[in-house]
Amino acid sequence: MKALEIKHIYKEYKLENKTKFQALNDVSVSFDKGELVSIIGESGSGKSTLMNLIGGLDTDYDGEILIEGKSLKSFKDKQLDDYRKKKIGFVFQSFNLIPHLSILDNVTIPLTLSDVKESEKNEKAKIILKKLGLENQIKKKPTQLSGGQKQRVAIARALINDPDIILADEPTGSLDSQTTAQILEILKEIADEGKLVIMVTHSEKVASVSSRIVKIADGQIIEDKMNQNYVSSTKDQQIIEEQNLNKKKKEKHLSFLSALKLSVHNMWASRTKNFLMALGVSISLVSMILMLAFGAGLTNYINDLAQSYTNPKIVTVTKSSTGFMDFFTPQTFTEDDITQVTNDINDYLNNENIETEFRVNQSEIKFGYSTYILSGQATIQVDETSEEINITSLTTTPYYYTEEQLLVGKISGSAETVSETGEKIGEVIFNSKIVGELGLENIEDAIGKTVIVKIKDYNIEKKMKITGIIDSSMTSQILAIYIDYDYLKSLTEEQGKILSPTSLYIETDSESTTNLINSYLNTSDKYSVSMENQMANMFSEMMSTFSFALAVIAGISLLVAMIMIMVVLYMSVSERTREIGVLKSIGARKKDIKKIFTTESFLVGLFSEIVGVICSGIVGAIFIIIFKALIGFAPLTFYWYYFATAIGLSVLISVLAGLYPASKAAKLDPVESLRHE
């Protein structure tokens, strides 16, 4: 059985003007192992086309090519890849070495595609390179070698997988006469070792060293003769058989780690471009992380502010407002309302498996009164001759406030005290705005001041002593007065009016129960929580919307970065077309090509996320310092999942961006790729 049989091969090309060119016309020839064959002919005679068909690079032909009795026509894509990897070794006129790889890596790349161990493939490559006189060149790049040295590297690469057939396309076409003789001697030795070596050449002088010369013209074989002057040194047959046995190892393919190594080499070769691309993605990631942190920081600040001005074990229940004027018209609770809201809360807690039960007229439920007041309806005076100061907010005992909000004085629970003159004087508390209203310089000066409180809706006019100042920053721009509920109720009853509560203060056993009830009230259309909680919820919703908008903007920047990666990788495919052709000629599968390019895009994402996370930390720290210096706090909150999300998105968009260029690279025609300039 012949090593290679070619039977009635026809091959034609379609030209741009839709005409057809017959490159091969009924070509039939066979070859055996140990032959050094020269296919000689002028340019355009069909010799290179024949070599591409033999090498499995071009499968569009009529006729049969048999390799040890098996037709290449019957081979599927995977089998053709394996055929080029195991059976064929290409030596090109222009060397086709990968410029950014070292000589050693250029030679071992066919073994890399087979996932051979690093030590094993390096040892094998060094043996071949030493045989070819290149043992001192292994760390150099192709650009540092002479033409003859490059061709020997190409031969070493062709031999590394110990193929049965060596296809050399004009192997001496760009070499001087001395180097040509050296390369031909090497090819002769390879043939003498039992391999089939087929050279394509247009030189009679080169062909004269072959054991057989096949002349081709106009796509047809016109002469096939043996060289009677050829002297071969036949290698020991036992050694040849041992080599064949060594090939029967289980075939492997390009692993992720090998693809990663190749990708690192490729990216380092274009490091400036890849760095700028990764930097662009990292800027998008930094902006996304900072926007999320900014939104979360403001939300947390507002929530903390609201929580700091409320007692964590007090639930404030009010009626839901139905219109703008409800702010100025108190929404009061009747006895039935109080019973209903208490039952509703108890039922909700029962459904949540909370055993606590609140009962009306028990110590855990207290009443309160609160309203915004239209100008002139409630005022204070220091004495009878002073001007009246309008009160904006009237609230009964600040029961839901904590001791931390007391700036000075005390939060008193008594209704009134008796002065030295025997006069009954009520006790009141104001927020810090009272200091400016009274023209005082220090907040302590307000304590003990006696003011005349007038509430005109109830015909109340009463002297009261300021016993405390509360920090109510949530309403710091309005003048708020706090009076004991029972005391205020007694004053209204003196005028024949009934004061109904606008607020219920429910004391809970824990902050978690408070939060649970507040969450229920927030979903109710009948009840509401305290003004502080309402404002906090409103701002939280606003900040959530704001944060979402920021995240969308950051997402758009990530989308732009994804398109940028896609464009750069697509351009990289065009720049590396010949490299892709070389990889396919040595047996790289479509999957391998895709793996290399998607791994490169993965590395872009990985590098981007590292830079992005580091920069986010640095920029975030700078912002925190600046904000604390300017406004006293930093509205930035970083959560670990922001970084995790950024890392995931970075890798995801990079890999997705690389899918199309990788697919494009995998589909490139190997013959056209090798011709690419």
PLY file of the C-alpha trace (Angstrom):
ply
format ascii 1.0
element vertex 677
property float x
property float y
property float z
element edge 676
property int vertex1
property int vertex2
end_header
0.00 0.00 0.00
1.34 3.39 -1.01
1.76 6.10 1.60
-0.03 8.60 -0.67
-2.17 8.00 -3.74
-3.71 10.72 -5.90
-6.37 9.56 -8.36
-7.95 11.66 -11.10
-7.89 14.96 -9.25
-9.71 17.94 -10.74
-9.59 21.35 -9.16
-10.97 24.63 -10.47
-11.21 28.17 -9.13
-13.96 30.69 -9.70
-12.51 34.02 -10.75
-13.97 37.45 -9.99
-15.46 37.77 -13.48
-17.37 34.52 -12.80
-15.17 32.55 -15.18
-13.51 29.32 -14.05
-9.83 28.45 -14.01
-8.81 24.78 -14.19
-5.90 24.49 -11.73
-5.60 20.67 -11.83
-6.84 18.46 -14.63
-6.99 14.69 -14.12
-3.90 14.39 -11.94
-2.98 10.88 -10.84
0.23 9.99 -9.00
1.36 7.99 -5.95
4.23 8.29 -3.48
5.87 6.09 -0.89
7.74 6.61 2.38
11.41 7.38 2.10
11.03 9.37 -1.12
12.31 12.92 -1.60
10.01 14.16 -4.37
10.28 17.47 -6.20
7.12 18.74 -7.89
8.48 21.19 -10.40
6.69 23.65 -12.60
6.28 27.29 -13.49
4.16 29.72 -11.49
0.47 28.94 -11.97
1.13 25.37 -13.09
-0.86 23.93 -10.16
1.94 22.61 -7.96
1.01 24.68 -4.86
-2.65 23.80 -5.34
-1.71 20.12 -5.35
0.28 20.57 -2.14
-2.70 22.27 -0.42
-4.94 19.36 -1.38
-2.43 16.79 -0.10
-2.07 18.75 3.14
-5.82 18.81 3.75
-5.94 22.61 3.63
-8.29 22.60 0.62
-11.06 20.02 0.38
-12.96 21.40 -2.60
-11.92 19.08 -5.44
-13.04 16.11 -7.49
-11.24 12.77 -7.43
-9.57 10.91 -4.57
-6.58 11.42 -2.33
-5.76 8.28 -0.36
-3.59 8.28 2.74
-2.60 4.69 3.50
-5.73 3.61 1.68
-8.11 6.09 3.39
-9.77 8.83 1.31
-9.44 12.40 2.54
-12.91 13.02 1.08
-14.40 10.84 3.80
-12.67 12.78 6.59
-14.77 15.08 8.76
-13.40 18.40 10.00
-12.05 16.85 13.22
-10.35 14.05 11.30
-8.78 16.55 8.90
-7.44 18.54 11.86
-5.94 15.37 13.32
-4.55 14.45 9.89
-2.71 17.78 9.61
-1.53 17.46 13.20
-0.27 13.86 13.05
0.49 13.04 9.43
1.58 16.30 7.80
4.41 18.73 8.44
4.43 22.01 6.48
7.54 23.98 5.55
6.71 27.31 3.92
8.77 29.53 1.65
8.12 32.57 3.86
8.73 30.47 7.01
5.42 31.58 8.60
6.88 31.71 12.09
4.84 33.47 14.76
6.87 36.63 15.44
6.00 37.20 19.11
6.88 33.64 20.15
10.38 32.46 20.93
12.09 29.91 18.68
11.39 27.20 21.24
7.70 28.12 21.45
7.41 28.27 17.65
8.75 24.74 17.38
6.66 23.33 20.23
3.34 24.90 19.23
2.12 21.73 17.42
2.69 19.82 20.68
0.96 22.61 22.60
-2.12 21.95 20.48
-1.89 18.31 21.62
-1.54 19.33 25.30
1.85 17.65 25.68
3.59 18.28 29.00
5.86 21.32 29.07
8.99 19.37 29.98
8.36 16.67 27.38
7.73 19.01 24.45
10.68 21.28 25.35
13.04 18.33 25.56
11.88 17.01 22.19
12.18 20.44 20.57
15.69 20.95 21.92
16.83 17.62 20.46
15.51 18.57 17.00
16.90 22.13 17.20
20.30 20.77 18.22
20.25 18.42 15.24
19.54 21.43 13.01
22.28 23.51 14.62
19.95 25.89 16.48
20.54 24.83 20.08
21.85 28.30 20.96
18.94 30.18 19.40
15.98 28.82 21.37
15.30 31.99 23.38
15.49 34.35 20.42
12.57 35.71 18.41
12.27 34.98 14.64
13.25 38.56 13.77
16.66 37.92 15.31
17.50 35.03 12.94
18.81 34.82 9.39
16.73 33.41 6.54
18.43 30.02 6.70
17.96 29.83 10.45
14.27 30.70 10.10
13.81 27.94 7.53
15.48 25.43 9.85
13.10 26.53 12.63
10.21 25.93 10.23
11.59 22.46 9.47
11.96 21.75 13.20
8.31 22.76 13.71
7.28 20.45 10.86
9.18 17.54 12.42
8.15 18.00 16.06
5.02 15.81 15.76
6.98 13.17 13.80
4.66 13.28 10.74
4.74 10.77 7.89
4.70 13.42 5.18
6.67 16.68 4.94
5.29 19.24 2.48
7.81 21.95 1.62
6.55 24.84 -0.52
9.53 26.54 -2.21
11.66 25.84 0.90
14.73 27.50 -0.64
13.02 30.23 -2.65
14.27 33.10 -0.47
17.66 31.67 0.50
21.17 32.07 -0.88
22.97 29.18 -2.57
24.96 28.10 0.49
21.94 28.10 2.77
19.90 26.38 0.04
22.40 23.49 0.00
22.15 23.17 3.80
18.34 23.09 3.78
18.23 20.53 0.94
20.67 18.32 2.81
18.42 18.46 5.87
15.35 17.51 3.79
17.30 14.66 2.21
18.21 13.32 5.66
14.55 13.49 6.69
13.56 11.44 3.63
16.34 8.97 4.27
14.92 8.45 7.76
11.80 6.97 6.17
9.49 9.96 5.68
7.85 11.09 2.48
9.19 14.56 1.64
7.47 16.47 -1.15
9.04 19.73 -2.28
7.29 22.22 -4.52
9.81 24.20 -6.55
10.37 25.89 -9.87
14.14 25.31 -9.75
15.70 22.48 -11.76
18.81 22.75 -9.58
16.83 22.17 -6.40
14.93 19.30 -7.98
18.18 17.62 -9.00
18.91 16.56 -5.40
15.58 14.68 -5.18
15.07 10.97 -5.57
12.12 11.64 -7.86
11.02 14.53 -10.04
7.40 15.17 -11.03
6.89 17.90 -13.63
3.54 19.64 -13.88
2.27 22.14 -16.41
-1.18 23.62 -16.96
-2.59 21.46 -14.20
-1.35 18.16 -15.63
1.59 15.90 -14.87
3.79 15.86 -17.97
6.73 13.90 -16.54
7.40 11.60 -13.61
10.92 10.16 -13.38
13.32 8.74 -10.82
16.70 10.40 -10.25
19.23 7.73 -11.10
22.02 9.68 -9.39
20.25 9.81 -6.02
21.97 7.86 -3.26
19.96 7.22 -0.10
21.14 6.05 3.28
18.25 3.88 4.45
17.58 4.11 8.13
17.36 0.98 10.24
13.81 -0.39 9.71
13.49 -1.30 13.40
13.99 2.33 14.41
11.29 3.43 11.93
8.85 0.89 13.38
9.60 2.11 16.92
8.79 5.66 15.81
5.45 4.48 14.44
4.65 2.74 17.72
5.37 5.92 19.65
2.63 7.70 17.67
-0.10 5.49 19.06
-0.51 7.55 22.19
-3.95 8.86 23.10
-4.55 12.12 21.28
-5.20 15.23 23.37
-6.20 18.73 22.40
-5.38 22.29 23.39
-6.09 22.74 27.10
-7.26 25.93 28.78
-3.87 26.41 30.47
-2.04 26.03 27.15
-4.47 28.44 25.50
-3.90 30.80 28.43
-0.14 30.70 27.90
-0.50 31.35 24.17
-2.92 34.19 24.88
-0.52 35.80 27.33
2.20 35.71 24.65
-0.19 37.19 22.09
-1.39 39.94 24.41
2.13 40.83 25.53
3.12 41.24 21.89
0.40 43.94 21.58
0.57 45.08 25.19
0.01 48.79 24.55
-3.18 48.17 22.61
-4.42 45.59 25.10
-3.56 47.78 28.08
-5.54 50.70 26.66
-8.46 48.37 25.91
-8.41 46.95 29.45
-8.07 50.46 30.87
-11.21 51.53 29.00
-13.16 48.63 30.49
-11.75 49.28 33.96
-12.86 52.93 33.82
-16.41 51.71 33.15
-16.13 49.32 36.10
-14.80 52.05 38.39
-17.68 54.33 37.45
-20.21 51.55 38.06
-18.78 50.66 41.48
-18.56 54.30 42.56
-22.09 55.06 41.34
-23.49 52.08 43.25
-21.46 53.04 46.34
-22.62 56.65 46.08
-26.28 55.65 45.82
-25.96 53.18 48.71
-24.06 55.73 50.79
-26.73 58.40 50.45
-29.50 55.89 51.12
-27.77 54.60 54.24
-27.06 58.13 55.43
-30.72 59.11 55.15
-31.87 55.87 56.81
-29.34 56.30 59.63
-30.39 59.91 60.06
-34.04 58.91 60.34
-33.21 56.08 62.74
-31.10 58.37 64.90
-34.12 60.62 65.49
-36.51 57.86 66.41
-36.65 55.45 69.31
-35.85 51.95 67.95
-38.45 50.39 70.25
-41.28 52.79 69.44
-43.72 52.43 66.53
-45.48 55.64 65.55
-48.87 55.04 63.88
-50.68 57.83 62.03
-53.53 57.90 59.57
-52.62 57.99 55.90
-53.00 61.39 54.25
-55.43 61.67 51.36
-54.58 65.19 50.23
-52.21 68.12 50.60
-54.36 69.88 53.20
-54.21 66.83 55.48
-50.81 68.12 56.58
-52.57 71.13 58.12
-55.76 69.34 59.24
-55.01 66.74 61.94
-56.17 63.20 61.04
-57.38 61.99 64.41
-58.12 58.50 65.71
-61.51 57.61 67.19
-61.78 54.86 69.80
-62.95 52.46 67.10
-59.97 53.44 64.95
-57.60 52.70 67.81
-59.17 49.29 68.41
-59.05 48.50 64.69
-55.40 49.43 64.17
-54.39 47.52 67.30
-56.22 44.40 66.09
-54.72 44.73 62.61
-51.18 44.93 63.99
-51.78 42.01 66.36
-53.18 39.89 63.51
-50.16 40.71 61.36
-47.72 39.78 64.13
-49.62 36.58 64.76
-49.26 35.63 61.07
-45.53 36.33 61.39
-45.35 34.01 64.43
-44.67 36.89 66.84
-46.34 36.23 70.21
-46.40 39.88 71.32
-49.91 41.32 71.66
-50.76 44.99 72.19
-53.87 46.06 74.06
-55.66 49.40 74.20
-55.45 51.35 77.48
-52.28 49.51 78.46
-48.92 51.10 79.16
-47.36 49.93 75.87
-49.72 52.15 73.83
-49.58 55.92 74.32
-51.32 58.77 72.51
-49.86 61.75 70.78
-50.94 64.79 68.87
-49.07 66.33 65.95
-49.90 68.83 63.25
-48.41 71.44 60.95
-49.89 74.83 61.79
-50.96 77.54 59.39
-49.23 80.88 59.99
-50.57 82.71 63.04
-52.66 79.84 64.45
-50.05 79.04 67.14
-47.43 81.43 68.52
-45.11 82.11 71.42
-44.06 85.30 73.21
-41.33 85.88 75.77
-43.55 88.37 77.61
-46.73 90.38 77.04
-44.89 93.17 75.22
-42.76 91.09 72.86
-43.67 90.17 69.28
-45.31 86.86 68.59
-43.24 84.09 66.97
-45.14 81.68 64.74
-44.95 77.97 65.58
-44.81 75.72 62.52
-45.17 72.30 64.13
-47.05 71.33 67.27
-46.29 67.90 68.68
-47.03 66.35 72.07
-44.39 64.70 74.25
-41.45 63.64 72.00
-41.92 60.11 73.24
-40.35 58.49 70.19
-37.17 60.54 70.45
-34.10 59.15 72.17
-31.87 60.70 74.82
-29.14 61.11 72.17
-31.21 63.85 70.53
-31.40 65.92 73.72
-28.99 68.79 73.18
-29.52 70.39 76.55
-32.01 70.22 79.45
-34.32 67.25 79.89
-37.15 65.41 78.18
-39.77 65.88 80.89
-42.85 63.79 81.37
-44.56 66.18 83.81
-47.47 68.37 82.75
-46.63 71.49 84.73
-44.65 72.76 87.64
-45.31 75.44 90.28
-43.13 78.55 90.18
-41.75 80.39 93.19
-44.73 82.73 93.04
-47.13 79.78 93.23
-48.14 80.07 89.56
-48.64 76.83 87.62
-46.35 76.84 84.62
-46.33 74.14 81.95
-43.17 72.51 80.65
-42.32 72.54 76.95
-39.49 71.43 74.72
-38.42 73.08 71.47
-36.16 72.08 68.66
-32.91 73.97 68.19
-34.49 76.63 65.93
-35.86 78.34 69.05
-32.38 79.64 69.88
-32.28 81.82 66.77
-35.93 82.83 67.12
-35.29 84.16 70.62
-32.09 85.90 69.53
-29.92 83.84 71.88
-26.24 83.10 71.27
-25.94 79.85 73.22
-28.33 76.94 73.25
-28.05 76.64 77.03
-29.50 80.16 77.42
-32.89 78.87 76.24
-33.29 76.50 79.22
-35.48 77.98 81.92
-36.89 80.71 79.71
-40.60 81.31 80.25
-42.67 81.84 77.13
-46.35 82.48 76.50
-47.79 79.75 74.28
-50.94 80.62 72.29
-52.91 77.95 70.42
-55.76 79.91 68.90
-57.80 76.96 67.62
-58.31 75.89 71.24
-58.30 79.36 72.80
-55.24 78.35 74.81
-52.89 80.97 76.22
-50.54 79.63 78.84
-47.15 80.42 80.36
-44.69 77.59 79.88
-41.06 77.00 80.79
-38.52 75.61 78.32
-36.98 72.50 79.91
-35.15 70.99 76.96
-33.87 71.48 73.43
-34.02 68.57 71.02
-31.88 68.06 67.92
-34.53 67.29 65.30
-32.44 67.77 62.20
-35.08 66.18 59.98
-37.26 69.25 60.69
-34.59 71.73 61.73
-35.80 74.48 59.36
-39.15 74.84 61.12
-39.98 75.86 64.69
-41.35 72.78 66.46
-42.85 72.79 69.96
-43.38 69.66 72.08
-46.02 69.58 74.86
-47.07 66.69 77.06
-50.18 65.07 75.54
-52.10 64.73 78.79
-51.28 68.33 79.69
-52.40 69.61 76.28
-55.57 67.53 76.55
-56.36 69.04 79.96
-55.90 72.55 78.55
-58.31 71.88 75.69
-60.86 70.37 78.03
-60.78 73.58 80.07
-61.97 75.30 76.91
-64.72 72.70 76.41
-63.01 70.97 73.52
-61.93 67.34 73.15
-58.41 66.55 71.95
-58.31 63.35 69.91
-54.93 61.68 69.22
-53.32 61.91 65.79
-50.60 59.43 66.70
-50.32 56.15 68.55
-46.97 55.31 70.12
-46.58 51.56 70.56
-43.69 50.35 72.67
-42.28 47.06 71.35
-40.00 44.46 72.90
-37.25 44.79 70.28
-36.04 46.76 67.29
-36.84 43.80 65.02
-40.50 43.89 66.08
-40.50 47.65 65.46
-39.13 47.13 61.95
-41.64 44.37 61.29
-44.60 46.58 62.25
-43.19 49.51 60.27
-42.90 47.30 57.20
-46.56 46.37 57.61
-47.63 50.00 58.01
-45.66 50.97 54.90
-47.77 48.54 52.86
-51.06 49.73 54.37
-53.28 52.29 52.64
-54.96 53.19 55.95
-52.02 53.78 58.28
-48.63 55.46 58.08
-45.46 55.54 60.13
-43.83 58.58 61.74
-42.91 61.59 59.64
-39.23 60.72 60.06
-39.83 57.22 58.75
-42.02 58.53 55.94
-39.32 60.96 54.90
-36.71 58.21 55.15
-38.83 55.89 52.99
-39.44 58.64 50.46
-35.74 59.48 50.24
-34.85 55.79 50.12
-37.15 55.30 47.14
-35.73 58.39 45.50
-32.17 57.18 46.11
-33.02 53.70 44.86
-34.30 55.25 41.65
-31.25 57.50 41.53
-28.92 54.54 42.13
-30.68 52.54 39.43
-30.28 55.43 37.01
-26.58 55.64 37.85
-26.23 51.89 37.38
-27.95 52.12 33.98
-25.52 54.86 32.94
-22.62 52.68 34.10
-24.18 49.76 32.21
-24.23 51.81 29.03
-20.54 52.59 29.49
-19.90 48.85 29.93
-21.81 48.18 26.71
-19.61 50.71 24.93
-16.57 48.97 26.41
-17.89 45.63 25.15
-18.22 47.03 21.62
-14.70 48.45 21.91
-13.32 45.02 22.85
-15.19 43.43 19.96
-13.79 45.96 17.48
-10.21 45.61 18.76
-10.35 41.79 18.73
-11.92 41.82 15.28
-9.05 43.97 14.05
-6.66 41.57 15.78
-8.12 38.70 13.74
-7.33 40.62 10.56
-3.81 41.40 11.76
-3.15 37.77 12.71
-4.79 36.09 9.73
-1.56 34.43 8.58
-0.87 33.22 12.13
-4.33 31.62 12.16
-3.51 29.94 8.84
-0.28 28.56 10.32
-2.15 27.21 13.34
-4.68 25.49 11.10
-1.92 24.03 8.93
-0.40 22.32 11.97
-3.71 20.83 13.09
-5.45 23.49 15.18
-9.19 22.80 15.35
-11.84 25.48 15.08
-12.37 24.95 18.81
-8.69 25.62 19.45
-8.76 28.90 17.50
-11.91 29.96 19.36
-10.35 28.98 22.66
-7.26 31.11 22.02
-9.24 34.23 21.13
-11.88 33.82 23.85
-9.09 33.26 26.36
-7.52 36.52 25.24
-10.82 38.33 25.77
-11.10 36.60 29.16
-7.66 37.94 30.08
-8.73 41.44 29.03
-11.69 41.17 31.39
-9.50 39.73 34.17
-6.94 42.50 33.86
-9.72 45.10 33.64
-11.34 43.87 36.84
-8.03 43.92 38.72
-7.31 47.47 37.60
-10.94 48.47 38.18
-11.11 47.11 41.73
-7.80 48.71 42.70
-8.75 52.05 41.15
-12.20 51.92 42.78
-10.57 51.52 46.17
-8.11 54.36 45.54
-10.66 56.76 44.05
-13.21 55.82 46.72
-10.69 56.57 49.48
-9.91 59.95 47.90
-13.61 60.81 47.66
-14.17 59.80 51.28
-11.36 62.10 52.43
-12.67 65.00 50.32
-16.31 64.56 51.40
-15.41 64.32 55.09
-13.33 67.47 54.80
-16.09 69.40 52.99
-19.37 68.19 54.52
-18.30 66.12 57.52
-19.41 62.72 56.22
-18.79 60.52 53.20
-21.89 59.41 51.25
-20.12 56.29 49.94
-20.84 52.74 51.04
-18.93 49.86 49.44
-20.37 46.36 49.61
-18.38 43.27 48.65
-21.03 42.26 46.13
-20.46 45.50 44.20
-16.94 44.29 43.50
-18.14 40.74 42.83
-20.71 42.10 40.37
-18.07 44.25 38.69
-15.70 41.29 38.41
-18.41 39.06 36.96
-19.59 41.72 34.50
-16.03 42.49 33.42
-15.27 38.89 32.55
-18.72 38.32 31.06
-18.72 41.29 28.71
-15.13 40.60 27.68
-15.85 36.96 26.84
-19.10 37.87 25.07
-17.28 40.56 23.11
-14.70 37.99 22.04
-17.19 35.39 20.79
-17.79 36.93 17.38
-14.12 37.67 16.56
-13.20 34.18 17.80
-15.88 32.62 15.60
-14.67 34.72 12.67
-11.09 33.54 13.22
-12.15 29.89 13.46
-13.99 30.07 10.13
-11.08 31.52 8.15
-9.98 29.47 5.16
-6.45 28.15 5.86
-5.25 28.54 2.27
-6.45 32.14 2.02
-5.08 32.87 5.49
-1.60 31.68 4.53
-1.67 33.93 1.47
-2.70 36.95 3.53
-0.22 39.83 3.59
0 1
1 2
2 3
3 4
4 5
5 6
6 7
7 8
8 9
9 10
10 11
11 12
12 13
13 14
14 15
15 16
16 17
17 18
18 19
19 20
20 21
21 22
22 23
23 24
24 25
25 26
26 27
27 28
28 29
29 30
30 31
31 32
32 33
33 34
34 35
35 36
36 37
37 38
38 39
39 40
40 41
41 42
42 43
43 44
44 45
45 46
46 47
47 48
48 49
49 50
50 51
51 52
52 53
53 54
54 55
55 56
56 57
57 58
58 59
59 60
60 61
61 62
62 63
63 64
64 65
65 66
66 67
67 68
68 69
69 70
70 71
71 72
72 73
73 74
74 75
75 76
76 77
77 78
78 79
79 80
80 81
81 82
82 83
83 84
84 85
85 86
86 87
87 88
88 89
89 90
90 91
91 92
92 93
93 94
94 95
95 96
96 97
97 98
98 99
99 100
100 101
101 102
102 103
103 104
104 105
105 106
106 107
107 108
108 109
109 110
110 111
111 112
112 113
113 114
114 115
115 116
116 117
117 118
118 119
119 120
120 121
121 122
122 123
123 124
124 125
125 126
126 127
127 128
128 129
129 130
130 131
131 132
132 133
133 134
134 135
135 136
136 137
137 138
138 139
139 140
140 141
141 142
142 143
143 144
144 145
145 146
146 147
147 148
148 149
149 150
150 151
151 152
152 153
153 154
154 155
155 156
156 157
157 158
158 159
159 160
160 161
161 162
162 163
163 164
164 165
165 166
166 167
167 168
168 169
169 170
170 171
171 172
172 173
173 174
174 175
175 176
176 177
177 178
178 179
179 180
180 181
181 182
182 183
183 184
184 185
185 186
186 187
187 188
188 189
189 190
190 191
191 192
192 193
193 194
194 195
195 196
196 197
197 198
198 199
199 200
200 201
201 202
202 203
203 204
204 205
205 206
206 207
207 208
208 209
209 210
210 211
211 212
212 213
213 214
214 215
215 216
216 217
217 218
218 219
219 220
220 221
221 222
222 223
223 224
224 225
225 226
226 227
227 228
228 229
229 230
230 231
231 232
232 233
233 234
234 235
235 236
236 237
237 238
238 239
239 240
240 241
241 242
242 243
243 244
244 245
245 246
246 247
247 248
248 249
249 250
250 251
251 252
252 253
253 254
254 255
255 256
256 257
257 258
258 259
259 260
260 261
261 262
262 263
263 264
264 265
265 266
266 267
267 268
268 269
269 270
270 271
271 272
272 273
273 274
274 275
275 276
276 277
277 278
278 279
279 280
280 281
281 282
282 283
283 284
284 285
285 286
286 287
287 288
288 289
289 290
290 291
291 292
292 293
293 294
294 295
295 296
296 297
297 298
298 299
299 300
300 301
301 302
302 303
303 304
304 305
305 306
306 307
307 308
308 309
309 310
310 311
311 312
312 313
313 314
314 315
315 316
316 317
317 318
318 319
319 320
320 321
321 322
322 323
323 324
324 325
325 326
326 327
327 328
328 329
329 330
330 331
331 332
332 333
333 334
334 335
335 336
336 337
337 338
338 339
339 340
340 341
341 342
342 343
343 344
344 345
345 346
346 347
347 348
348 349
349 350
350 351
351 352
352 353
353 354
354 355
355 356
356 357
357 358
358 359
359 360
360 361
361 362
362 363
363 364
364 365
365 366
366 367
367 368
368 369
369 370
370 371
371 372
372 373
373 374
374 375
375 376
376 377
377 378
378 379
379 380
380 381
381 382
382 383
383 384
384 385
385 386
386 387
387 388
388 389
389 390
390 391
391 392
392 393
393 394
394 395
395 396
396 397
397 398
398 399
399 400
400 401
401 402
402 403
403 404
404 405
405 406
406 407
407 408
408 409
409 410
410 411
411 412
412 413
413 414
414 415
415 416
416 417
417 418
418 419
419 420
420 421
421 422
422 423
423 424
424 425
425 426
426 427
427 428
428 429
429 430
430 431
431 432
432 433
433 434
434 435
435 436
436 437
437 438
438 439
439 440
440 441
441 442
442 443
443 444
444 445
445 446
446 447
447 448
448 449
449 450
450 451
451 452
452 453
453 454
454 455
455 456
456 457
457 458
458 459
459 460
460 461
461 462
462 463
463 464
464 465
465 466
466 467
467 468
468 469
469 470
470 471
471 472
472 473
473 474
474 475
475 476
476 477
477 478
478 479
479 480
480 481
481 482
482 483
483 484
484 485
485 486
486 487
487 488
488 489
489 490
490 491
491 492
492 493
493 494
494 495
495 496
496 497
497 498
498 499
499 500
500 501
501 502
502 503
503 504
504 505
505 506
506 507
507 508
508 509
509 510
510 511
511 512
512 513
513 514
514 515
515 516
516 517
517 518
518 519
519 520
520 521
521 522
522 523
523 524
524 525
525 526
526 527
527 528
528 529
529 530
530 531
531 532
532 533
533 534
534 535
535 536
536 537
537 538
538 539
539 540
540 541
541 542
542 543
543 544
544 545
545 546
546 547
547 548
548 549
549 550
550 551
551 552
552 553
553 554
554 555
555 556
556 557
557 558
558 559
559 560
560 561
561 562
562 563
563 564
564 565
565 566
566 567
567 568
568 569
569 570
570 571
571 572
572 573
573 574
574 575
575 576
576 577
577 578
578 579
579 580
580 581
581 582
582 583
583 584
584 585
585 586
586 587
587 588
588 589
589 590
590 591
591 592
592 593
593 594
594 595
595 596
596 597
597 598
598 599
599 600
600 601
601 602
602 603
603 604
604 605
605 606
606 607
607 608
608 609
609 610
610 611
611 612
612 613
613 614
614 615
615 616
616 617
617 618
618 619
619 620
620 621
621 622
622 623
623 624
624 625
625 626
626 627
627 628
628 629
629 630
630 631
631 632
632 633
633 634
634 635
635 636
636 637
637 638
638 639
639 640
640 641
641 642
642 643
643 644
644 645
645 646
646 647
647 648
648 649
649 650
650 651
651 652
652 653
653 654
654 655
655 656
656 657
657 658
658 659
659 660
660 661
661 662
662 663
663 664
664 665
665 666
666 667
667 668
668 669
669 670
670 671
671 672
672 673
673 674
674 675
675 676
